[in-house]
């Protein structure tokens, strides 16, 4: 990024931390999930925290408002606050019956009230899951509680993708600041993470596939090769779930794909998998994003989100602290 571009980004722009990064600690259950969340702030990682109620409370998705308010108080006591709340929308009442639109609304309403009690900016759902009818039904309550519903796009879910383009159009047509986009920069990966390739090698994925992915990730034909091996049964069982990241979670687009929708974007997940910056694969997408945001007036939410704990045994506090510092440098907001 040029010095002029970097200078046009507000130096006060803050990068929050996603509590999702601490999933391994939550699973170990040596400490309460709420205490782990408060420690993100208390240990100086970030004053802004994105939370996952499904990890915090057994009562989720009907989180008690008093529980949410208590966490808000504990975070405030150490100088922190909640930014975005990860919401959930279970579309099925049973294996054979979908929820009606009214039942889907009823499923989400308690989550909005909990997010309000947490003092959050908004809640997050996968892009397109709510659909236009439910979004319109939610708008009055979103206005009443002054919450933003963030529709998150990641991986291959670009504005040009046939499977997600319509959902982008719905947000544009609503034209309401209470329904906005959250873009995960996993959409902008120039290459596959170094540590991920090592994990595929340990798992016995054929060298020819690993070399193709390593050297030609953004080649449109590479996804076909990835899917072909999967369908052939050639992916070893122990790494089959991990292998799916290349189909679902890893994108291959340049930052240009998000330029047309930037006015609709109110947040970014600065997704990272590891900190091995071979060929700029960690920091180049962040620099590219900074160049797009420079001079745009963006004042939304930036969040450090670590996805690599799926295969890396590393300390989430150290990983997130290092990533936030590196991201600030890449954005020119040190």
Secondary structure, DSSP 8 states (H G I E B T S, - for coil): --HHHHHTS-TT--EEEEGGGGHHHHHHTSS-HHHHHHHHHHTTS-SEEEE-HHHH-TTTTS--HHHHHHHHHHHHHTT-EEEEEE-----EEETTEE--HHHHHHHHHHHHHHHHHHT-SEEEEETTSSHHHHHHHHHHHHHHHT-EEEEEE-TT--TT-TTTHHHHHHHHHH--TTEEEEEEGGGG-SS--HHHHHHHHHTT--HHHHHHHHH-TTSHHHHHHHHHHHHHT-S-GGGHHHHTHHHHT-----GGGGGGGGGGEEEEEEEES-S--GGGTTTHHHHHHHHHHTTTT--SEEEEEE-GGGT----HHHHHHHHHHHHHHHHT--
